[in-house]
């Protein structure tokens, strides 16, 4: 499976997982300039911006570890633009869904409030 197919599969699994947890999916793959947010959802009173990281192995570290400070800043910038463009007055939360998927199965870890703006 190539990297793009793996990423798309991971995002599909994350959307299904979040829906099962009660999230209302608002938008996927929201782009602003060079930044992107994988999933925007509503969870209770929170508008949640979720980054999905999918790998075939965790040998070099868990997928969530790839959400660096630089990546966090890009997500925050994109989220800020979304909130301003939609003129929203909401609580914002940043989550990560970390997935390892290979021939042995799929392991998904949801990290709510993974970082703050």
C-alpha positions in Angstrom: 0.0 0.0 0.0 1.5 3.4 -1.0 1.7 6.3 1.4 -1.3 8.2 0.0 -3.6 5.1 0.1 -2.4 4.5 3.7 -3.1 8.1 4.7 -6.6 8.0 3.1 -7.4 4.7 4.8 -6.2 6.1 8.1 -8.5 9.2 7.7 -11.5 7.0 6.9 -10.8 4.9 10.0 -10.5 8.1 12.1 -13.8 9.5 10.8 -15.6 6.2 11.6 -14.0 6.1 15.0 -15.0 9.8 15.8 -18.5 9.2 14.6 -18.8 6.2 16.9 -17.6 8.4 19.8 -20.4 10.9 19.0 -18.6 13.5 16.9 -20.5 15.3 14.2 -18.2 15.5 11.2 -18.2 19.0 9.7 -15.5 18.9 7.1 -12.5 16.7 6.1 -9.3 17.9 4.4 -9.9 21.6 5.0 -7.1 23.6 3.4 -5.9 27.1 4.0 -2.8 28.2 2.0 -0.3 25.5 2.6 -1.9 24.2 5.8 -4.5 21.4 6.1 -6.7 20.0 8.9 -7.7 16.4 8.4 -11.0 16.4 10.2 -13.2 19.2 11.7 -15.9 17.9 14.0 -18.2 18.9 16.8 -18.0 17.1 20.1 -20.4 18.5 22.6 -19.6 22.2 22.9 -16.2 21.9 21.2 -15.2 22.4 17.6 -12.5 19.8 17.2 -9.6 20.0 14.7 -8.1 16.5 14.4 -4.8 15.6 12.8 -4.6 12.0 11.7 -1.2 10.2 11.4 -1.0 6.8 10.0 2.0 4.5 9.7 2.6 0.9 8.8 4.9 0.4 11.8 5.8 2.2 15.1 9.4 1.1 14.9 10.7 4.7 14.6 8.1 6.0 17.0 4.3 6.3 17.4 2.6 8.1 14.5 1.4 10.9 16.9 5.0 11.8 17.5 5.2 13.2 13.9 2.9 16.1 14.9 5.8 18.4 15.6 5.5 22.0 17.0 5.8 23.2 13.4 2.9 21.0 12.3 0.9 22.2 15.3 1.4 25.8 14.4 0.2 25.1 10.8 -2.9 23.3 12.2 -3.6 26.2 14.6 -3.2 28.8 11.8 -5.6 26.8 9.6 -8.1 26.4 12.4 -8.0 30.1 13.3 -8.7 31.0 9.6 -11.7 28.5 9.6 -13.2 30.0 12.8 -12.7 33.6 11.6 -14.1 32.8 8.1 -17.2 31.2 9.6 -17.5 33.9 12.2 -17.8 31.3 15.0 -17.7 31.8 18.7 -16.9 28.3 20.0 -14.5 26.4 22.2 -11.7 24.9 20.0 -9.9 21.7 20.7 -7.0 20.0 18.9 -6.9 16.2 18.9 -4.7 13.6 17.2 -5.7 10.2 16.0 -2.6 8.0 15.7 -3.0 4.8 13.6 -0.7 1.9 13.0 -2.1 -0.3 10.1 -0.4 -3.3 8.6 -1.0 -6.9 7.8 -1.3 -7.7 11.5 -4.2 -5.4 12.0 -5.0 -1.8 13.0 -4.2 0.0 16.2 -5.9 3.4 16.7 -5.1 5.8 19.5 -7.2 9.0 20.0 -5.5 11.8 21.9 -8.0 14.5 22.9 -6.6 17.9 23.7 -3.2 16.8 22.3 -2.0 20.4 22.0 -3.2 24.0 22.6 -3.2 27.2 20.6 
